[in-house]
């Protein structure tokens, strides 16, 4: 039996071959248990893979069809050495045998196709608001800020798991030491095994930022091989960040002292004697707007406050009352007077 969902085909094959990560195995087992038909598909592929005795099935379809035709032809000349069989029964036996051969052949051809086809590149995009959590093929998860997108393959082929980010996102990566996860972010590559981190890589921006929440990541300019990346890159641990200049290609490593780097995800903004110039930057990241100030003195004022789930209008109304300032929203810009 052949089925259409290539994602699950790949997962059950990896599980049978012992190459699935714990998260991939969990997803595959859940799918297998969801229906008798799925379990039958799993058993068919398991039987064929065990029959081949190989990690990868290699199948010459032309030779296979030739062998099938030869078996069909030879069936016409077969006879029992002990008991004569009626013509009708002989036909039934012949067709049953041919049917079984054909079914196995179709299964093998389907398996060969799965193992050798290239994955389709998919895109997940958030529009006007923060996306909900969505799962990548290996069980890793991502949450995207507004106006951001991720390109990823239908399944992860080869020895790495690679995706591309355009905009801002937070990732939680499933651990798989044998298959590193690589995020391509506008000229900067982020290599991880299992960790959580935030990426800000807005198209057209001068800088790409990476902030590690848990675990470790290696960041380096795109296109470097692993040996050069290990030398030229920067290893970041939890609580650290890196800023990559697209113009110079330089990577600057530092400590993350921004309490609000995940405010767009959590909905919470915290300010402790923070200059309004920094407050505006945090609001820009959370609400995907840009502030244009015509009042330089206002930028040096300080704010201590906590905002949770408030809209941009509500935050600006609060700031207006505290600092006696005027704010005007024009599309994605906020004018400050």
Secondary structure, 3 states (H helix, E strand, C coil): CCCCCHHHHHHHHHHHCCCCCHHHHHHHHHHHHCCHHHHHHHHHHHHHHHHHCCCCCCCCHHHHHHHHHHHHHHHCCCCCCCCCCCHHHHHHHHHHHHHHHHHHHHHHHHHHHHHHCCCCEEEEECCCCCCCCEECCCCCEEEECCCCEEEEECCCCCCCEEEEEEEEEEEECCCCCCCCEEEEECCEEEEECCCEEEEEECCCCCEEEEEEEECEEEEEECCCCHHHHHHHCEEEECCEEEEEECCCCCEEEEECCCCCCCHHHHCEEEEEEEEHHHHHHHHHHHHCCEEEECCHHHHCCEEEEEEECCCHHHHHHHHHHHHCCCEEEECCEEEEC
